[in-house]
Amino acid sequence: MIDSNCNFQKSNSEDSITLYKYRWIIIVIYGLFNAINYFQGFLFNVIANIVEDYYGVDETLTQMAGLVFMIAFIIIFIPVGHFIETTSLKTASLVGSGLTAVGNCLKLLAISPGSFYWILISQTICAIANVFMLLTPSKLASAWFGAEEVSTACAIGLVGTQMGVALGTVVPAIIVRSNSDKDVVGDELNLLFVYVAAISVILFIVVILFFRSNPPTPPSFSQAELSTTQDDKVTYWLATKGFLKNKDYLIVLFSIGIGYGIWNSFGILVNQIFLQSFPDDDSSEVGILTSITCITGGCFGTMIFGYILDKTHKFKIVAFTVLLANTIASIGQAVCFVNSYKLGVMIIVPVNGFFSGSLMVLGFEYAIETTYPTPEPFGAGILYAVVNLSAVLYVFIYSAVANISFALGQAIFVVSLAFATVAVLFISPELRRRNANLKCEINEGFDKKVIE
């Protein structure tokens, strides 16, 4: 047990801070089923021109196949967050991976040229599943990992999302090639959908058999403290009222919302931007470029900055550095696209991705630090809703402006990032979750051990 001063009364041998080796299996499973879901969000972006020609739809409908993921999150993240808090991580994971499997199986009905509506239905189901996955990484990391590794664990889980994006941009471009023969395109789409459906079903079974919600004993002092106050339920309404008075959290919403929102919008617009700058190139080059970007940024960057956060806990400095580098790289990216400098684009976009892709783990962990002890899905959920709203707005703003001035469309991204970077300087140095762990460590209430 633990009292209000963070003093522990050890009633039995199980009252200890314990790290279980099984936590690595849990985070890998999460990363895998997260990857196959995120694969869907960018599945049609890189082959947008082929999809539009095959199904006879316009650019707006093709973009909607990706935008539906952002829109779904904005609409249902509150009830989903409540569902996760009142059930368990395993239940949420079963729903998320199960809906992904159902949605991907429905794509097998979308082979004929007149069946694009099945694509939208399946994408909507996968988008709903995506909400269950996006609200759980910080909660999962906190539930299973120690205070000195929670950001790294969250980063490992989020690497799955970036791998999904990377594969979702390069694999479709490899399998589905531009071809005047619609029968050939249909066969290639069918092959792609079969692979995706099979993998989704397998991962759903893995979640059923091996995924667990929580370890037998807490992995950190902050989790132990939360476990003693679990009866004090906090609603989204009460949490939101508290967030509106939390200056640090509001700045995190603004800065990360803009920064990562712009990066997500770039993922939707990449085919359009690339073809505006290089009209004679095909979609495979876009896929390769985006894949390299996601691997360098989303994977390596996320892991590196997650590790740095765990070792230094310098959230403000890291956030400012990442956003500043992001802004500088975006300037170079804009110059290269406007001047159609392909080599420059191939170099600077992955560099930009290294920093932009890292904003996801930084944002989630910063949201938790500034809102503790509010349940993780609340703060992280509102943050990602802002990110998605920002992404949707930037997609529509860019699409409208770029038709008038390509350079102005790029400039909007850069100026917005500059404002987001400066705003971080006004965040206070207080880290609530970190302080809770330090307070408990000083009181030395629990023994800490690792279960092999």
C-alpha positions as CSV (number, residue, x, y, z in Angstrom):
1,M,0.0,0.0,0.0
2,I,1.0,3.6,-0.4
3,D,-0.1,6.7,1.5
4,S,-0.6,10.3,0.4
5,N,3.0,11.1,1.2
6,C,4.3,8.3,-1.1
7,N,5.2,6.1,1.9
8,F,4.7,2.4,1.2
9,Q,3.4,-0.2,3.7
10,K,4.6,-3.5,2.5
11,S,2.0,-6.0,3.6
12,N,3.5,-8.9,1.7
13,S,6.4,-9.9,-0.5
14,E,4.5,-9.0,-3.7
15,D,4.5,-5.2,-2.8
16,S,7.6,-4.4,-4.9
17,I,8.6,-2.5,-8.0
18,T,9.2,-5.3,-10.5
19,L,10.3,-5.4,-14.1
20,Y,9.3,-8.5,-16.1
21,K,11.1,-9.7,-19.2
22,Y,7.7,-10.4,-20.8
23,R,7.4,-6.6,-21.2
24,W,9.5,-6.8,-24.3
25,I,7.2,-9.4,-25.9
26,I,4.2,-7.1,-25.1
27,I,5.8,-4.0,-26.8
28,V,6.8,-6.0,-29.9
29,I,3.3,-7.4,-30.3
30,Y,1.9,-3.9,-30.0
31,G,4.4,-2.6,-32.6
32,L,3.5,-5.3,-35.1
33,F,-0.3,-5.0,-35.0
34,N,0.1,-1.2,-35.0
35,A,2.3,-1.5,-38.1
36,I,-0.3,-3.4,-40.1
37,N,-2.9,-0.9,-39.2
38,Y,-0.8,2.2,-40.1
39,F,0.0,0.4,-43.3
40,Q,-3.6,1.1,-44.3
41,G,-3.5,4.8,-43.6
42,F,-0.9,5.4,-46.3
43,L,-1.7,2.5,-48.6
44,F,-3.3,4.5,-51.4
45,N,-1.3,7.8,-51.2
46,V,1.7,6.7,-53.1
47,I,-0.3,5.0,-55.9
48,A,-3.0,7.7,-55.9
49,N,-2.8,8.4,-59.6
50,I,-3.1,4.6,-60.4
51,V,-6.1,4.2,-58.0
52,E,-7.9,7.3,-59.4
53,D,-7.5,5.9,-63.0
54,Y,-8.5,2.3,-62.1
55,Y,-11.5,3.1,-60.0
56,G,-12.5,6.2,-61.9
57,V,-12.5,8.5,-58.8
58,D,-11.1,12.0,-58.3
59,E,-8.2,13.1,-56.1
60,T,-10.5,14.1,-53.2
61,L,-11.9,10.6,-52.8
62,T,-8.4,9.1,-52.9
63,Q,-7.2,11.5,-50.2
64,M,-10.2,10.6,-48.2
65,A,-9.0,7.0,-47.9
66,G,-6.2,8.4,-45.8
67,L,-7.9,11.4,-44.2
68,V,-10.6,9.1,-42.7
69,F,-8.0,7.9,-40.2
70,M,-7.6,11.5,-38.9
71,I,-11.3,12.3,-39.0
72,A,-12.2,9.1,-37.2
73,F,-9.8,9.9,-34.4
74,I,-11.2,13.4,-33.9
75,I,-14.8,12.1,-33.8
76,I,-14.5,9.1,-31.5
77,F,-11.3,9.5,-29.4
78,I,-13.3,10.5,-26.3
79,P,-15.6,7.4,-26.1
80,V,-12.7,5.1,-27.1
81,G,-10.5,6.7,-24.3
82,H,-13.3,6.1,-21.8
83,F,-13.6,2.5,-23.1
84,I,-9.9,1.8,-22.6
85,E,-10.0,3.3,-19.1
86,T,-13.0,1.2,-18.0
87,T,-11.8,-2.1,-19.6
88,S,-8.2,-3.1,-20.1
89,L,-5.3,-2.8,-22.5
90,K,-5.9,-6.3,-23.8
91,T,-9.6,-5.6,-24.6
92,A,-8.6,-2.4,-26.4
93,S,-5.9,-4.3,-28.4
94,L,-8.3,-7.1,-29.3
95,V,-10.8,-4.5,-30.6
96,G,-8.1,-2.7,-32.5
97,S,-6.4,-5.7,-34.1
98,G,-9.8,-7.4,-34.7
99,L,-11.3,-4.4,-36.5
100,T,-8.1,-4.1,-38.6
101,A,-8.4,-7.7,-39.7
102,V,-12.1,-7.2,-40.6
103,G,-11.4,-4.1,-42.5
104,N,-8.6,-5.6,-44.5
105,C,-10.6,-8.7,-45.3
106,L,-13.3,-6.4,-46.8
107,K,-10.8,-5.0,-49.2
108,L,-11.0,-8.3,-51.0
109,L,-14.4,-7.1,-52.2
110,A,-12.9,-4.0,-53.8
111,I,-11.2,-5.6,-56.8
112,S,-13.6,-4.5,-59.6
113,P,-13.2,-0.9,-61.0
114,G,-16.6,0.1,-59.7
115,S,-16.1,-0.9,-56.1
116,F,-14.2,1.9,-54.6
117,Y,-16.9,2.3,-52.0
118,W,-15.6,-1.0,-50.4
119,I,-12.2,0.7,-50.1
120,L,-13.8,3.6,-48.2
121,I,-15.8,1.2,-45.9
122,S,-12.7,-0.9,-45.1
123,Q,-10.6,2.2,-44.5
124,T,-13.2,3.5,-42.1
125,I,-13.2,0.3,-40.1
126,C,-9.4,0.3,-40.0
127,A,-9.5,4.0,-39.0
128,I,-11.8,3.2,-36.0
129,A,-9.3,0.5,-35.0
130,N,-6.5,3.0,-35.3
131,V,-8.0,5.1,-32.5
132,F,-7.8,2.1,-30.1
133,M,-4.1,1.8,-31.0
134,L,-3.1,5.4,-30.8
135,L,-4.5,5.9,-27.3
136,T,-2.5,3.0,-25.8
137,P,1.3,3.4,-26.4
138,S,2.0,5.7,-23.4
139,K,-0.4,3.8,-21.2
140,L,1.2,0.5,-22.3
141,A,4.7,1.8,-21.7
142,S,3.8,3.1,-18.2
143,A,2.0,-0.1,-17.3
144,W,4.9,-2.4,-18.1
145,F,8.2,-0.4,-18.1
146,G,10.3,1.3,-15.4
147,A,10.6,5.0,-14.9
148,E,14.0,5.2,-16.6
149,E,12.8,3.3,-19.8
150,V,9.2,4.4,-20.3
151,S,10.0,6.9,-23.1
152,T,12.2,4.3,-24.9
153,A,9.4,1.7,-24.6
154,C,6.9,4.2,-26.0
155,A,9.3,4.9,-28.8
156,I,9.6,1.1,-29.6
157,G,5.9,0.8,-29.8
158,L,5.6,3.8,-32.0
159,V,8.3,2.5,-34.3
160,G,5.6,0.1,-35.4
161,T,3.6,3.0,-36.7
162,Q,6.5,4.3,-38.7
163,M,7.4,0.9,-40.1
164,G,3.7,0.6,-41.2
165,V,3.9,4.0,-42.9
166,A,7.2,3.0,-44.6
167,L,5.9,-0.3,-45.8
168,G,2.6,1.3,-46.8
169,T,4.3,3.7,-49.1
170,V,6.9,1.4,-50.8
171,V,5.1,-2.0,-51.0
172,P,2.0,-0.8,-52.9
173,A,4.3,1.0,-55.4
174,I,6.3,-2.2,-55.9
175,I,3.3,-4.5,-56.3
176,V,0.9,-2.1,-58.1
177,R,2.5,-0.6,-61.2
178,S,1.0,1.9,-63.6
179,N,-0.5,0.0,-66.5
180,S,-3.1,0.8,-69.2
181,D,-4.5,-2.8,-68.9
182,K,-7.0,-2.6,-66.0
183,D,-7.1,-6.4,-65.6
184,V,-3.4,-6.3,-64.7
185,V,-3.9,-3.5,-62.2
186,G,-6.8,-5.4,-60.7
187,D,-4.7,-8.6,-60.3
188,E,-2.0,-6.6,-58.6
189,L,-4.4,-4.9,-56.2
190,N,-5.9,-8.3,-55.4
191,L,-2.5,-9.6,-54.6
192,L,-1.8,-6.7,-52.3
193,F,-5.1,-7.0,-50.5
194,V,-4.6,-10.8,-49.9
195,Y,-1.2,-10.3,-48.3
196,V,-2.5,-7.5,-46.1
197,A,-5.6,-9.5,-45.0
198,A,-3.6,-12.6,-44.2
199,I,-1.1,-10.8,-42.0
200,S,-3.8,-8.9,-40.2
201,V,-5.6,-12.1,-39.3
202,I,-2.4,-13.7,-38.1
203,L,-1.6,-10.8,-35.8
204,F,-5.1,-10.8,-34.4
205,I,-4.6,-14.4,-33.3
206,V,-1.2,-13.5,-31.8
207,V,-2.9,-10.8,-29.7
208,I,-5.5,-13.3,-28.5
209,L,-2.9,-15.8,-27.4
210,F,0.0,-13.7,-26.1
211,F,-1.0,-10.1,-25.2
212,R,-1.5,-9.1,-21.6
213,S,-2.8,-5.9,-20.0
214,N,-0.6,-5.5,-16.9
215,P,2.2,-7.2,-15.0
216,P,1.4,-8.7,-11.6
217,T,3.2,-5.9,-9.8
218,P,3.9,-2.2,-10.8
219,P,7.1,-1.4,-12.7
220,S,7.5,2.1,-11.3
221,F,6.6,4.3,-8.3
222,S,4.3,6.5,-10.3
223,Q,2.3,3.4,-11.4
224,A,2.2,2.1,-7.8
225,E,0.8,5.5,-6.7
226,L,-1.8,5.4,-9.4
227,S,-2.9,1.9,-8.4
228,T,-3.9,3.2,-5.0
229,T,-6.1,5.9,-6.4
230,Q,-7.8,3.9,-9.1
231,D,-11.2,4.4,-7.5
232,D,-11.0,8.1,-8.0
233,K,-12.4,8.1,-11.5
234,V,-11.7,11.1,-13.7
235,T,-14.0,11.8,-16.6
236,Y,-13.0,13.4,-19.9
237,W,-15.0,16.4,-19.0
238,L,-13.3,16.9,-15.7
239,A,-9.9,16.2,-17.3
240,T,-10.6,18.7,-20.1
241,K,-11.5,21.5,-17.6
242,G,-8.2,20.8,-15.8
243,F,-6.3,20.9,-19.1
244,L,-7.7,24.3,-20.0
245,K,-6.0,25.7,-16.9
246,N,-2.7,23.8,-17.7
247,K,-0.5,26.3,-19.6
248,D,2.2,23.8,-20.2
249,Y,-0.1,21.2,-21.7
250,L,-1.8,23.8,-23.9
251,I,1.6,24.8,-25.3
252,V,2.4,21.1,-26.0
253,L,-0.9,20.9,-27.8
254,F,-0.1,23.9,-29.9
255,S,3.6,23.1,-30.7
256,I,3.3,19.3,-31.3
257,G,-0.1,19.7,-32.8
258,I,1.3,21.9,-35.5
259,G,4.7,20.1,-35.9
260,Y,3.4,16.6,-36.2
261,G,0.2,17.7,-37.9
262,I,2.2,19.2,-40.8
263,W,4.2,16.0,-41.0
264,N,1.1,13.9,-41.2
265,S,-0.4,16.2,-43.9
266,F,2.9,15.8,-45.9
267,G,2.3,12.0,-45.8
268,I,-1.1,12.5,-47.4
269,L,0.1,15.1,-49.9
270,V,3.4,13.5,-50.8
271,N,2.2,12.1,-54.1
272,Q,0.7,15.5,-55.1
273,I,3.7,17.5,-54.0
274,F,6.2,15.2,-55.7
275,L,4.3,15.1,-59.0
276,Q,3.9,18.9,-59.0
277,S,7.6,19.3,-58.6
278,F,8.6,16.3,-60.8
279,P,5.7,15.6,-63.2
280,D,7.5,13.1,-65.3
281,D,8.4,10.7,-62.5
282,D,6.4,7.6,-61.4
283,S,4.9,6.6,-58.0
284,S,7.7,4.1,-57.2
285,E,10.1,7.0,-56.6
286,V,7.6,8.6,-54.3
287,G,7.3,5.3,-52.4
288,I,11.1,4.9,-52.0
289,L,11.5,8.5,-50.9
290,T,8.7,8.2,-48.3
291,S,9.9,4.8,-47.1
292,I,13.5,6.1,-46.5
293,T,12.0,9.1,-44.7
294,C,9.9,7.0,-42.4
295,I,12.8,4.6,-41.6
296,T,15.3,7.4,-40.9
297,G,12.8,9.6,-39.0
298,G,10.0,7.5,-37.7
299,C,12.2,4.6,-36.6
300,F,15.7,5.8,-35.9
301,G,14.7,9.3,-34.8
302,T,11.9,8.0,-32.5
303,M,14.2,5.5,-30.8
304,I,17.1,7.9,-30.4
305,F,15.0,10.8,-28.9
306,G,13.0,8.4,-26.8
307,Y,16.3,7.1,-25.3
308,I,17.5,10.7,-24.8
309,L,14.3,11.6,-22.9
310,D,14.8,8.6,-20.6
311,K,18.4,9.4,-19.9
312,T,18.1,13.2,-19.5
313,H,14.4,14.0,-18.9
314,K,15.2,17.3,-20.6
315,F,11.8,17.5,-22.4
316,K,11.9,21.2,-23.1
317,I,15.4,21.3,-24.5
318,V,14.7,18.2,-26.6
319,A,11.4,19.5,-27.9
320,F,12.9,22.9,-28.9
321,T,15.9,21.3,-30.6
322,V,13.8,18.9,-32.6
323,L,11.3,21.5,-33.7
324,L,14.1,24.0,-34.6
325,A,15.9,21.4,-36.7
326,N,12.5,20.4,-38.2
327,T,11.9,24.1,-39.2
328,I,15.4,24.4,-40.7
329,A,15.0,21.2,-42.6
330,S,11.6,22.2,-43.9
331,I,13.1,25.4,-45.3
332,G,15.6,23.3,-47.3
333,Q,12.8,20.9,-48.3
334,A,10.7,23.8,-49.6
335,V,13.6,25.2,-51.6
336,C,14.3,21.9,-53.2
337,F,10.7,21.1,-54.1
338,V,10.1,24.6,-55.5
339,N,13.2,24.4,-57.6
340,S,12.6,20.8,-58.7
341,Y,16.0,19.7,-57.3
342,K,15.6,16.0,-57.0
343,L,18.9,15.1,-55.4
344,G,18.3,17.7,-52.8
345,V,14.8,16.4,-52.1
346,M,16.1,12.8,-51.7
347,I,18.6,14.1,-49.1
348,I,16.6,16.7,-47.2
349,V,13.2,14.9,-46.9
350,P,14.8,12.0,-44.9
351,V,16.6,14.5,-42.7
352,N,13.3,16.3,-42.1
353,G,11.7,13.0,-41.3
354,F,14.4,12.2,-38.8
355,F,13.1,15.1,-36.6
356,S,9.5,15.3,-37.7
357,G,8.9,11.6,-37.1
358,S,10.3,11.9,-33.6
359,L,7.6,14.4,-32.6
360,M,5.1,11.6,-32.0
361,V,6.9,10.0,-29.0
362,L,8.0,13.4,-27.8
363,G,4.5,14.6,-27.9
364,F,2.9,11.6,-26.2
365,E,5.5,11.5,-23.4
366,Y,5.4,15.3,-22.9
367,A,1.6,15.2,-22.6
368,I,1.8,12.5,-19.9
369,E,4.4,14.5,-18.0
370,T,2.4,17.7,-18.0
371,T,-0.9,16.0,-17.1
372,Y,0.0,13.3,-14.6
373,P,-1.8,11.8,-12.7
374,T,-4.7,12.1,-15.2
375,P,-5.1,8.8,-17.1
376,E,-2.7,8.6,-20.1
377,P,-5.4,8.2,-22.8
378,F,-6.9,11.5,-21.9
379,G,-4.0,13.8,-22.4
380,A,-2.5,11.8,-25.2
381,G,-5.9,11.5,-26.9
382,I,-6.6,15.2,-26.9
383,L,-3.1,15.8,-28.2
384,Y,-3.5,13.4,-31.1
385,A,-6.9,14.8,-31.9
386,V,-5.3,18.3,-32.3
387,V,-2.6,16.7,-34.4
388,N,-5.1,15.1,-36.7
389,L,-7.3,18.2,-36.9
390,S,-4.1,20.2,-37.8
391,A,-3.2,17.6,-40.4
392,V,-6.7,17.7,-42.0
393,L,-6.6,21.6,-42.1
394,Y,-3.2,21.7,-43.6
395,V,-4.2,19.2,-46.3
396,F,-7.1,21.3,-47.4
397,I,-5.2,24.6,-47.0
398,Y,-2.2,23.4,-49.0
399,S,-4.4,21.8,-51.7
400,A,-6.2,25.2,-52.2
401,V,-3.1,27.4,-52.0
402,A,-0.7,25.2,-54.0
403,N,-3.0,25.4,-57.1
404,I,-2.4,29.1,-57.0
405,S,1.2,29.2,-55.8
406,F,3.3,26.1,-55.1
407,A,5.9,28.2,-53.3
408,L,3.3,29.8,-51.0
409,G,2.0,26.3,-50.0
410,Q,5.5,25.3,-48.9
411,A,6.0,28.6,-47.1
412,I,2.9,28.0,-45.0
413,F,4.5,24.9,-43.6
414,V,7.7,26.7,-42.7
415,V,6.1,29.7,-41.0
416,S,3.8,27.5,-39.0
417,L,6.7,25.4,-37.7
418,A,8.6,28.5,-36.7
419,F,5.7,29.6,-34.5
420,A,5.5,26.1,-33.0
421,T,9.2,26.1,-32.2
422,V,9.2,29.5,-30.4
423,A,6.1,28.5,-28.3
424,V,8.1,25.6,-26.7
425,L,10.3,28.2,-24.9
426,F,7.3,29.2,-22.7
427,I,6.8,25.7,-21.2
428,S,7.8,25.5,-17.5
429,P,10.4,22.9,-16.5
430,E,8.0,21.0,-14.2
431,L,7.6,17.3,-15.0
432,R,4.8,15.8,-12.9
433,R,5.3,12.1,-13.5
434,R,9.0,12.4,-13.1
435,N,8.5,14.3,-9.8
436,A,6.2,11.6,-8.5
437,N,8.9,8.9,-9.2
438,L,11.6,11.0,-7.5
439,K,9.4,11.6,-4.5
440,C,8.8,7.9,-4.0
441,E,12.4,7.0,-4.6
442,I,13.5,9.4,-1.8
443,N,11.0,7.7,0.6
444,E,12.4,4.3,-0.4
445,G,9.2,2.4,0.1
446,F,9.5,-0.4,-2.4
447,D,12.2,-2.9,-3.3
448,K,12.9,-2.9,-7.0
449,K,13.7,-6.1,-8.9
450,V,13.8,-7.6,-12.3
451,I,12.0,-10.9,-13.1
452,E,14.1,-12.9,-15.6
